[in-house]
Amino acid sequence: MSKASDIAVVGAGAAGIAAAVTAARGGCRTLLIDQRESAGGTGGFSGLTTLCGLYDDAGNMLNDGFAREFADAVGEGRPVRTGKLWVLRYRPERFRDVATQLLNSLPNLVVRWNTPVRDVALVGGRITGLNGIAVGAVIDCSGTAEVARTVGAECLATDDSTQAPAVVFPLHDIARELDSVVAATQVLLPLARAGLPPVSFQPHPELHSVTVKLTGSPEHAPQVIEFLRKNVAGFEHCRTSCTEFRLRRRAGRMIVGQYVLTGDDVLSARKFPDAVARGAWPIEQWNAAGVSRVRYLPAGEHYEIPARCLRAASIPNLFMAGKTISADVDAIASARVMGCCLATGAAAGNLAVAFVTSAQQQQQ
């Protein structure tokens, strides 16, 4: 292998951005690859307009460091409350721009777009190369555990019974309020009675606009919009700027680590001596029929994510962050949100830096 990198990061969504920037700031030669043509991942390309998982139930920021830095740079205004939860509105284009600026600001960070994981070299139980480039450590932020899958590391997986994909799109020119549960229910009930798939409404940074999450097929989205125009007051002139409706994955494959975070850990607000991130988002699961099951933490509580959930169980130089952390199907239904992805991404970057630095010192 003629080229070398201290740390390779796979995936340039929220977790990968945090991991790559943190690793490079830690002084390591860092490579970031993504199969897309630019940074953003779910946060930049799915149609979402709210950063979830940043706050506890009182609206206080859960994680400092990179998570706070990125939220401050991307977010618009103050956090807003939706039911029991707090979210931060943002624009996807701003998410992509901030990510690009951060990645381009570090001379020891090399980015390769349109680059899927093609091959991973495993020698003596450690990863020695990725796509023909020698590496000291790898951070899998792909969301689908592409590195672990390639080398045959043990993984867990979600399916349509717990994390069914959704279609996300904006609706503009709405002439009614949807901020309260009662107001939203008055719109959702007619949709349900018409036999259309369930939808939920999320805040949008533009006035008279809302972000719609639809658990159904892309073909249902135009039907929902047309029904709202014809049957629900305030939606007569609604329109979408979305040019293509696509299913977006909520979560996929998780790498088994030195510890597997469980749903009981989340709901009991468990704390750990090696904690590296905090979460307070409820366990939010959706099945293929669009039926949700939401389980909240005790009031005023948060749980912690230990470093062991970011270290692969069988490969000492494989780390993971975001949707690929070591968690069962219940725990990932909470930890998959972007606030946790940013926090675990930064933590994985720090863990990888410490690992590479120690290895280099031992070789001297």
N, C-alpha and C positions, 0 to 999 in steps of 0.2 A: 504494500500500500504506500503510494508516494505522498499522499496527503495525510494530515493528522489534525485532530481536534481534541481538546481536553474533554469537552462535554457536547453531546449531540442532543438536541431537543426535537421531538417529533410532534408536529401539530402546532399551529399558530393561532389558536383560539385564546380565550382569556387565560387559561392555565399555561399554555405554551409561551405566550407573550411574557407573562410574569416570570416563568422559569428561565427563559433565555436572557431576558434583561438582567435578572438577579445573578445568573451565572457569569455573565460578561462583566457586570459591575464587581463581581468577586475576584476578577483578575484572570479568569480562565478563557482560553480560546474556545469560543462557542459557535456551534453550527446549529442553525434552525432550518428544518425542512417542512414543507407543507405541500399537499397535493393541489391546493388552490393556487391562484396567481397572485394573491396578496394576503395580508394579515387580516384577521377578524373572526374566523370561525363562526360559531353560533351567534356570538354577540354582534358580529358585523354583517352577517348575511342571512340570518333566519327570518328577519322581519320583526324581531323583538325590539321593544323600545323601553324596557325597564330593567335595571340591574337589581336582581333579587338576591337575598341572603347577605346583604351588607350590614343589616341592623338587627338589634334585639327587639323585643316587643314594646320597648319604650322609645324606639327610634335612635338608640345610641349605636355608634359604629362598633362592630365586633372585633375587627382586625385592623391594626395599624400597618405601617410599612407600605409595601407596594400596593396592597388593596386600597388603602386610603388615597395614596398618590394617584392611582389610575382613576378612581371614582371622582376625585376632585377635578381631574382634567377632563373627564368625559361627561359628567352629570350636568343636568340643567336644573337650576334652582335647588330648593330644599327637598328632602325626601317627602313622599306623600304616603298617606295611610290608605290601604285597601283592606277592609275588614280588620283582621287582627294583625296584619303585616305591614311593614314599611318597605317601600321600593323607591328607587331613584330613576327618574326619567332621563333618557338620553336619545341621541340620534345615531342610527347605525353608521352614517358617513363620518360622524365625529369619532366614533369608536375606532373605525378603520384608520382615520387620519392620525389620531393620537398614538395608536399602535405602531404605525409606520414611522412616525417621528422618533419614538423611543428606540425602535430597532435600528434606525439609521444613525442614531447618535453615538453608537458605540463601535469604535474601530476594530475591536477584537471579536465582533459578532458578525458572522457571515450567514446570509440568508439564501436559501435555494427554493424558489417557487416552482410549481408544477412538478413536484418531486415526491412521488409516493415511496414508501419503504419497499425496496426491491430485494435486498438481501441483508442478512445480519450474520456476522461471523461470531461463532461461539467457541472459545478455546479454553479448556480447563475450567469450565463452568462459569466463565466470564465473557461478556461481550467485548470483542476486540476490534470489530469493524462494522460500519453501517454504510451500505451502498458504496463499498470500496474505499471508504475513508477510515483510517485508524482512529479509535476513540478510547478515552479513558473511562467514560461513564455515559449512560443514556438516560434521558428522562422521557417517558412515554406520556404524552399529553394528547394523543390522537383521539381519545374518546371511545375508541373501539379496540384499544390494546393491540395495535398493529405490530409493535415490536415483540411483545410477549407472544402473540399468536405465531409470528414467524419462527421463533426459537422453541416453541412448544411449551412455554411456561404455563403453569396452571392458572386458569381464569374462571371467573363467575360471569353470569350474563343475565340481563333483563330480557323480558319478552313483552308481547302485546297484552299480557294479562296485568302487568304492573306499570309499564312505561310505553304505552302505545304512542306512536308518533302523532304529531299535530300539524295542521296547516295554519300558518300565522300570516296575517295580512292587515294593513291599516284600512280604516274607514274614515273618510273625511266628510265635511259638510253635514254634521249631525246637529239637529236643532233641539236637543233635549239633554238633560243631565243623566249621567250614568254612574256617578261617583258612589252612591250608596248601594247597599245590598238590595234594598226595596226597589230602587229605581231600575237596577239591572234585572231583577226578577220580573218586573213588569214587561220587559222585552224578551227575556228568555222563555217565559211560559208560552207565548204564542208560537215561538219556534218549535218548542217541544210538542205542542198540540198538533202542529202541522207535520209531525213525523220527521223533522229535520235533525241532523246530528247536534249534540250539545255544543255550545260555544261558551266562552268566558270572555270578559272584557278587561283589558289592562290599560293603565294610563298611557297617553301619548303626548309627546312634547308640544304638538301643535294644537291650537285652539279648535274647538268643535270637531275633534278627532279622537279616535279610540283605536287600540290595537286588539284585534280579534284572534283568539285561539280556538280553532275548530278541530275536534277529534273526529275525523271522518276522512273521506277521500278528497283529493283536490277538486274533483268534479262537483262536490257539494258546495264549494265556496260561492260560485256565481248564483246558485239556487238560494243560498242564505241571503245574499245581497239583494236579489230580486224580491224575495219574500218580504224583507224589511222595508224596501221601498214602497211596496203595494199595501202592506198591512199594518205597519207600526208608525204611529205619529212621531214626527221628528226625524224620520229616516227617508222622507220622500225624495230628497235630492242627494242622498249619500252616494259616495263614489269611492273607489279604491285606486291608489296609484300603483298597485301591484300588477305587473305585466305577466306573471307566471305564478300559478299556485302549485306549491310543492310540499310534500310531507317532510317534516323536520323531526329528526330523532331527539327524544328527550334524554335518553341514556342508552348505553349499549353493553360494553364488555368491561369488567373490572379485573385487575390483576391481583391474584392472591398474594398478600404481603406477609410480613412477620406478625401482623395482627390484622384480623378482619373486623372492621367496625360493624356493629349490629344495630338493628332497629331498637333493641332494648337500650343500647348505649345512648342513642339519640333521645328517646322518650324519657329516660331517667336522668338526662342531663349529666352524663358521666364525665368526670375529669380524669386526666392522665398525667403522670409525672413527666412524660416526654412529649407533652402537647406542643403542636406547632401551628395550630389554627383553631378557630372557633366557628361554630354554626348555631343557628337558632331557627332555621326554616323548618316548617313542619314536614313530616313524611307525606309526600304528595304523590299519590299513585293514580294512574288512569288506565282503564282497560280499553279494549278495542271498540266497545260500544259507547265510549265516551263517558262512562260512569266513573266518578272520582271517589277516592277514599283519602281523606285528609286527617292526620293525627298530629295534634299540637304538643309542644313541650309544655311543662308546667309554667305558669305565669312567672315572668321575670327571670327565666332560666336560659342557659345555653349549654351546649355540649362541646367537648374538645375532640380534636382529631390528633392522634399520636403520630410521631415520626415513623413508627413501625408500619403504619398504613401507607406510607410513601416509599417503603423499601420492599422490593420483591423478595419473596420467601426463599427462592432457590438460586437467584442470580445476584451476587453482592453489589454489582455496579449498575443494576437496573433500578431506576426510581420511577415514580409515577405521580401524576397530579391531575386535578380536575375530575372528570367523569371516570377515569381509570383507576382511582385510588382503591385500596383494598377495603371493600365494603360489601355487605350483603344487599339483597334487592330492596330491603326496607331502608337501610341507612343511606344508600345512594339516592333514594327518592328525596332525601333532604339535601345531601352534600353535593348534588349535581348542579346546583344553582351557581350563578357567576360570582357571587361574593366568596363562596367557598373555593371556586376554581382559581380565583386570583390569589387567595391566601395560600392554598396548597401548592400552587405553581411557584410562588416565591419561596415557600419552605423547601420544596424539592430542589430548587436552584441552590439554596444554601447547603442542603445536605450533600448534593453532588459536588459542590466546590470543596467541602470539607473532606469528602472521600478522595477526590483527585489530589488535593494538596497533600493529604497523608500518604497516599501511594507514591507521590513524587518524592517526598522526604525520605521514605523508606528506601528508595532506589539510589539516593545520593550517598 
